């Protein structure tokens, strides 16, 4: 479930360890969260990790390039 946690500056998202997140059609799982954003690992077993700031995640949700 995608949970939105509002803050005065920008929305914050809460992804669980079993949540699949599609970013530009690529499947990820959240592995770490900080005040800056999330680290996602691809689910294709390549071990590729990418970090996304909360502002970028919010923008991707708004423009439809992030699916949960």
Buried (B, 14 or more C-beta within 10 A) or exposed (E): EEEEEEEEEEBBBEBEEEBEBEBEEEBBBBEEBEEEBBBBBBEEEEEEEEEBEBEBBBBBBEEEEBBE
